[in-house]
């Protein structure tokens, strides 16, 4: 019995340590007050895309219109998101976020009410406006952490906590929106998502104490903004997240196709939950590390793990093989997200932090759109095995981005030890 207790304690020890570290960063004045609303808003964002898909498909009776709407939403969010974030950096979260939330909610309502009753371009326009002004609670929260904490290890723990929340909401969000849309009325999921976004971001905007100061009217700051967003480390982080997005975009199609081929579609949701579960565990481990690894080194290791995972999927393109691929690849997700936030915080000027965090999200969204369309076409014409092969090239490009970032960081450290 004593041996069993000792073994259990040794296994759970790191996670207890992580919980204690999470508690310490949340104990900072004002931290919990912005962290919880941001988590609520994130859940709403995770429900928004699928909610619109259900709403528009039911109202229009067309999967083509619903598909075009969700694609337009994602593209608008990826393209316009950083520009909206620029306004947030310039005028401050307290002023801009309520306006963004109100516009987003109005656009979602317009998309739901016009679907099936107005010309398709009207619905598409409403959906694209909703995507363009989708609040980015993850970026807003990360900017506040960067403003609140100055200690590197504490920031790593905070960003690991953010990555874990991201995994939880994107694991539970689709389930909740599906239940709401299928059990109540088709537009219930969209309404719930918009409500959560409004409540979360609205409450977040009422926390001026932890909000970064507005940067309007600072010419020198704007010059530094343009320079910092072209920093090699930041550009490499964009490349890494583009590759991670490619992984995210292809996976649902690959798993669905493999499950359909075996008549096991009922297992699709379970298999797609595997990477989120693995990522949550990896995030706990990353946050519990006593030493603070260089984020560029963490990215390089994580991208190599992602490469190994994809190679497993290529060699074994069955439902079981893909599940193993997702279990291995999932362990890279939280460290990649957390280290990307660390790199943004360290390389992007304070006047552009929200933009930097939002660009990371946009890079991932672009990767999702690219790989989803490519994987769909390849599955149709060549099957799952053929569709997994381009992932190897995309992930190797991700490794190359991480390696360049790591090399640049080592060179800079050697030339300037104080860096």
KAWO-V936678 format. One record per backbone hydrogen bond with DSSP energy under -0.5 kcal/mol. NH is the residue of the N-H (numbers start at 1). CO is the residue of the C=O. Records with the same first field share a line. If there is no record, write none. Layout:
BEGIN
NH->CO  CO
END
This chain:
BEGIN
5->1
6->2
7->3
8->4
9->5
10->6
11->7
12->8
13->9
14->10
16->12
17->13
18->14
19->15
20->16
21->17
22->18
23->19
24->20
25->21
26->22
27->23
28->25
31->28
32->26  28
34->30  31
35->31
36->32
38->34
39->35
40->36
41->37
42->38
43->39
44->40
45->41
46->42
47->43  44
48->44  45
49->45
51->47
52->48
53->49
54->50
55->51
56->52
57->53
58->54
59->55
60->56
61->57
66->62
67->63
68->64
69->65
70->66
71->67
72->68
73->69
74->70
75->71
76->72
77->73
78->74
79->75
80->76
81->77
84->80
85->81
86->82
87->83
88->84
89->85
90->86
91->87
92->88
96->92
97->93
99->95
100->96
101->97
102->98
103->99
104->100
105->101
106->102
107->103
108->104
109->105
110->106
111->107
112->108
113->109
114->110
115->111
117->114
118->114
122->119
123->119
124->120
125->121
126->122
127->123
128->124
129->125
130->126
131->127
132->128
133->129
134->131
137->135
140->136
141->137
142->138
143->139
144->140
145->141
146->142
147->143
148->144
149->145
155->151
156->152
157->153
158->154
159->155
160->156
161->157
162->158
163->159
164->160
165->161
166->162
167->163
168->164
169->165
170->166
171->167
172->168
173->169
176->172
177->173
178->174
179->175
180->176
181->177
182->178
183->179
184->180
185->180
188->185
191->187
192->188
193->189
194->190
195->191
196->192
197->193
198->194
199->195
200->196
201->197
202->198
203->199
204->200
205->201
206->202  203
207->204
208->206
210->207
211->208
215->89
216->90
218->215
219->217
222->218
223->219
224->220
225->221
226->222
227->223
228->224
229->225
230->227
231->228
235->231
236->232
237->233
238->234
239->235
240->236
241->237
242->238
243->239
244->240
245->241
246->242
247->243
248->244
249->245
250->246
251->247
252->248
253->249
254->250
255->251
256->252
257->253
258->254
259->255
260->256
261->257
262->258
263->260
264->259
267->264
268->265
271->267
272->268
273->269  270
274->271
277->273
278->274
279->275
280->276
281->277
282->278
283->279
284->280
285->281
286->282
287->283
288->284
289->285  286
293->291
297->294
298->294
299->295
300->296
301->297
302->298
303->299
304->300
305->301
306->302
307->303
308->304
309->305
310->306
311->307
312->308
313->309
314->310
315->311
316->312
318->316
322->318
323->319
324->320
325->321
326->322
327->323
328->324
329->325
330->326
331->327  328
332->329
333->329  330
334->330
336->332
337->333
338->334
339->335
340->336
341->337
342->338
343->339
344->340
345->341
346->342
347->343
348->344
352->349
353->350
356->352
357->353
358->354
359->355
360->356
361->357
362->358
363->359
364->360
365->361
366->362
367->363
368->364
369->365
370->366
371->367
372->368
373->369
374->370
375->371
376->372
377->373
378->374
379->375
380->376
381->377
382->378
383->378  379
387->383
388->384
389->385  386
390->386
391->388
392->388  389
393->389
394->390
395->391
396->392
397->393
398->394
399->395
400->396
401->397
402->398
403->399
404->400
405->401
406->402
407->403
408->404
409->405
410->406
411->407
412->408
413->409
414->410
415->411
416->412
419->416
END
